[in-house]
């Protein structure tokens, strides 16, 4: 039973560029949430996708956008990258109100 | 006041001792509470979930919840060096699936 997978594992971008991160949920899960974890901090909720729509959103600017596909996989897009966007980006999946399980994360470095 | 507060540590305990990790939260209507373990450079891994007042035990781990005091704790019995990690407390606010995390407590278990 495959868990949550994310790609790529690491990414280096420069300021102003755009990035797309990908997530495949755990088998049987239909809801995907994205979190940003800065160094030394706890994960911060970005948004959640269910039935291909953004269901909830945290306190992140519109530069952060996402998408969910019919197979429940999801993408996180960040435009106009800032140095402060450097972080570990975590995808978590769940079904219904059950517990969220995290993928291995994508570490983004913005130079 | 932060929504979820944890002492950042480090909490240092000798091998075989009991480690006690604490967390307070501000949203009195919160319904679900979680403890995640995060090794350096890795993603959070679920250890325990608790939904009702009292204790919940799973192996060497015991989660304790006191909703009146808005307090959650995690006890680790017979601590091992492999337990050395950051422990994240997470809370589901009322009427939402998103997780609100504390900044984590770093636990060090020395031989």
Interface residues (C-beta under 8 A of the other chain):
Chain A: X31 X33 X35 X40 X41 X42 X43 X44 X45 X48 X55 X56 X58 X88 X90 X92 X94 X97 X99 X100 X101 X102 X103 X104 X105
Chain B: X4 X32 X34 X36 X42 X43 X44 X45 X46 X49 X88 X90 X96 X97 X98 X99 X100 X101 X102 X103 X104
